[in-house]
């Protein structure tokens, strides 16, 4: 799985989590939904930070040892 695939998958996961968070905030009341939605929101923020970090990775700067190890797996 290449870096682009990982970023695309992470973006997809973020969209799904945002949908779940929105549903919790909109469709449920009084059963801890706000707290659950807030926790999902926190996790979404962590995923977005990870996606931004991946966006800063320059594949041409990866070491030969890493690339050889990755090719073997």
Secondary structure, DSSP 8 states (H G I E B T S, - for coil): --HHHHHHHHHHHHHHHHHHHHHHHHH--SSSHHHHHHHHHHHHHHHHHHHHHHHT--GGGS-HHHHHHHHH-
